[in-house]
Amino acid sequence: MLNNKNFNVLDMQFKTIIASSLPASWDIFTDPYVGASPRAIGEINSKESILSQEFIGILKEEYLH
């Protein structure tokens, strides 16, 4: 199914899939990137706007740290 050219996943959905595949101990780190952290109305979270490739890179760096 993922190999089908007509199957599309939005970037935010892909980041959510990646984040949910990690152990629960990563939730505090990943929540700001996938919009799971509560915030005030109108507050903009720049971490949510990064692309999934950037998110994967950040996760790899954090893992190596």
Helices and strands as residue ranges (DSSP letters): H 11-20, G 24-26, H 27-34, G 46-49, H 52-64
